[in-house]
Amino acid sequence: MLPLFDLMMKAQNGDAVEAMAKQFGLAQEQMTKAMTALMPAFSTGLKRTMGNPYDFSALMAAISSGSYTKYFEDTAKAFSPQGVADGNAILGQIFGSKEVSRAIAAQAAQMSGIGQEIYQQMMPAVANAMVGGMFKQIAEQFQAAGNAIAAGKTPNFVEQWMQAMGMAEKPKPEPQSLLDNPFLKSFQAMFTPQAGKGPAAADPFAANPFMQAFAAMMNTPAAKAPEKPAPAAPDQNSLGEFFNQMFDSGIEVQKNYQKSMDSIFDTYLSSLKAGTGKDSTG
C-alpha cells in the first residue's frame, strides 16, 4: 500500500508527474516540490472525511466507481473539461469548499515558491489521478485478500467488512463493538440495496467494478490454492487503520507547515458545520 506521495510520484512509472510538469511549465524538481507541498493537505483532508460516515461513504463511492482510473493511467485526460469537472468534484469532497482549496493553494505557493494560480489549476488533476490510484490499490488488496481466503485465511479487515454487510456472522455486542464503527456503518449504507432506485437496487454489484471484484473474491473456491504468489493481504486491526495507511502523506514536512495546513481546515470547519455545503475549487 503506497502512501499518497509515492502513489503520485510513481504513477505511470513517473510519466504522470512529468506530464503535469509540462502542462504547467514546471521543471521536474519544481513538480516534486509541488507534490511535497500538496500531499500533507490531501492527507489531512482525506483523514478528516473518515470522521464523518456520510462524507466518507460518498468519497468511497466515488473511489469504488472505478471511473477515475483513466486519469491515473492517462494524466492527459485529467486536463480535459470533463477531467477538470471530475477533479473539482473530488476536491469538494476532500476539502469541503472553494475557500479551503484556495487557502491550501496559497499556503503551498508560499512554501514552494510556485504560483498559487498554478496550484489551483493543478489540484483537480492531482485529485483525479490520486483517486484513480486509490481504486487500483484497493483492487489489488482485494485480490490479495481473495487469494488469502482461497488458502483458508480470512484477512481481518475483510471479515469485518463481511460482517458489516451481513455476509458473515457478527460478534456478540460489546461496549466497543465493531457495529459502532463509523467506517463499517458507512460501507453498509453504501453497499446496501435501496428499494425503488433502478437496477442497482436489485443488484448492488451491478455496474461497479470494485464490487464485482469483491463478488469474485467471495466466489473463490476455498479449497483452491493460488497458482501465483500475490501481494500480501493487509494486516490491519480495523478498517480505520487500513484507510489511515492509504491516506498517509508519505512525506515529512516542517511542523509549522503541517500546523498551517491543519489550521486551514480548523478555520473553515465551523462554517461547514453551519451548513454552507461542500464546493470545489472553481
N, C-alpha and C positions, 0 to 999 in steps of 0.2 A: 504494500500500500504506500504509494508515494505521497508525500506532503505537497501542498499547493505549489511552492516554488519549484520543486523538482518536476512536478507534473507539467508545469508550463514550459520550463526550460528544455525538457526532453520531448515535448510534443513534436511529432513528425521528425524525430531524430534531430531536433534543433531547428528545423526548417520553419516552424511556426513563428518562433521568436524572430528569426531572420526576416520573414515576410512582414511582420509587424514593424520591424526597424525600417525597412524600405518604404513601407506605406507612410510612415510619419517622418521620414528623412532623418533617422537617428543612426548613429554608429552602434555597432554590436555592444560595446561597453556601456553606452547610454541606455540601451534597451534592457540590459541586465540591471542597471541601476533603477530603471523604471519598475521592473518586476519586483526588485527588492523593496522599493518604496510602497508598492501596492499590496503585496501579499499580507502584511500584518492587518490591513484594513479588511481585506476579503476574509481572512481567518476570523477576525473578531465578529464581522457581520454574520458569517455562517454559523458560528458557535452561538451567537445570541438568538438566532432563529430557533435553536434547539430548545430554548426556554419557553417557547410558545407552540404548543402542539398544532394549532391551526396554521400558523405560518410555516412550521416545519413540514407538515404534510403537504402544503401547497408547493413548497420548494422541492420536496421529494417526488411529487407528481410530475413536475417539470423535468427533473433529472431522469426519472424512470421512464419517461415517454420515449427516450431514445432519439428525439427529434433534433437534439443539439450535437449529436455525434458528428454530423457532417462538418460542423465548424471546427471540431478538434482535428479531423482528418484533412480538412482543406480550409486553411485560415482565410483565403481569399473570399470565401463565401460570407464570412463574418462582416465584410465591408460593404456588402450589397444592402439596398434599402431594407429588405426583409431581415437581413442579418442584424442590422442596426436596431430595428424594432424589437427583434427577439432578445438582443443583448440588453436593451433598456428595460425590457420586462423582467429579466433576471436581476438586473441591478435594483429594480424596485423591490423585489422580494428579499434581496440580501441586505440592502442599506435602508430601505423604508421610504426614502423621499429624495427629491432632487437636491434639497438643501444639504443632506448628509453626503451625497455623492460629490457635490461641488466642493464641500468643505474638505473631503478626503483628497480630491484632486489638488486643491490649494496646498494642503499640508504635504502631499507627495512632491509637488513642484518645489516647495521651499527646501525640502530635504535633498532632492536630486539635482536641482538647477534646470530641470526640463519644464517647459512651459505648461501652465495649467490647462490651456486650451487643448494641448496635445493629449494630456491625460483624459480630459473629458471625451475626446474622440476615441481614445484607446480603450477606455474601460468597458464599453459594450462588447468589443471584440474579445477582450480578455475574459469577460464573464461567459461569453458563448463557448470559447474553447475550454474553459475550466469545467463548465457543467458537462460538456461532451466527454471530457476526460474522466470525470467522476463516474459517468454512466459506464464507461469501458472498465474502470477499476472495479466497480460493484459487480458487473457481469463476470469478471474474472474471479472474484471472490465466491460468487455463487457456483461457478463451475468447479472451483476447488472444493467447495462445500459438498457439491454433488458427488464428487469422487470420494470424499471422506465418508459420506453416507453409504456409498456403494461398498466401501471397505468395512462397513459395520460401525462407523463412528459418526456421531452427530455433533457438529460444532455447536458450542453453547449458544451463540447468537442466533443460529438458525432454529434451535429448539425453542428459544424464547419467541421468535417470530411466528413459528408454527402455533405455539400456544395462544398468541395474541389473535391469530386468525381462526382459532377453533379447529386447527388441523392436528393438534396433539393435546393430550390430557393436561389440564392446568394443575399446578400445585395447590395445596390447601391454602386458603387465605391466611396471611400473616400481617403483622403491623407494617412491614416494609415489603409487601407483596409486589411481584412483578406486574400485577394487574394495575397498580397505581403508577406505573412508569409512563410518563407522558409520551415517550417515543413509541411505546407499544400501542398506546391508545390512538396516536396519530396514524400509525400504519394500519391499524384495524379499521379506522374510519375511511382511510384512503382506498383500501382493498376490499371493503365490504360492499356487495352489490346493493344498489339503490333501486327501489321499485319505481317503475314507470319512467325510466330515463334512457330508453333506447336499448340497443343490443348489448351494451356493456353491463346493463342491469342484470341480464340473464347470465352473462359470462364475464366476470371481472378480468379474465386473462385475455380477452379479445383485443386485438389491435395494440397490444402493449408488449414490445419485445422483452422488456425487463421481466414482466410477469410470466411471459411464455418461457423464458429461461428458468424461472423459478419452478414452473409446472414441469418442465422437462427434468429438472433436478429431482423433483419429488417422485417422478415416474422411473427413476433409475433403479434397476433390479438390485436388491440388497445383496444377492449372492455373487454378483459380478464384480471382479476387482478391476481397477483402472488399468488400461493397457499401457499408458504412458505416464511418466511422472508429471504431476501438475503442481502449480504454486501452492504452498502450504495454506490451508484454510485459516481464517483469522482466529486468534486465540484470545478473544476479549471476554470479560465477565459480563458485559452488558452491551446493548445497542448504543448506549451513550458513549462508551469507550470506543466503540467501533467508529462512530462518526467524529468523535473528538480527534481520533488519529487521522482520519481522512481530511478534516478541516484544519489541521495544523499548518501553520505558515511554512515551516521547514527552514526558517532562517532566524538568525539572531540580530536584533536591531537595538539601538540605544534605548535605554529605559525611558528617557524623556520623550523619544519619538513615539514609542508604544503608548505612553500615557497620553500624548496629544491625540492619537487616534482614538483611544478609549474615551477621551473627554468629548470628542465629536459625537459619538453615539449617545453618551450620557446627556449632552446638551439638548439633543433633539428627541430623546426618549419620552419626555413628558408630553411634548406636542403630539407625538404619535399615539400615545395612550389616550390623549384627549379626543382622538377620532379624526385627525387631519387626513388619515388614509395613507396608503403607500403609493409611491410615484417613482418615476425613473429619472435619469439624468437630464434628458431633453436637450 
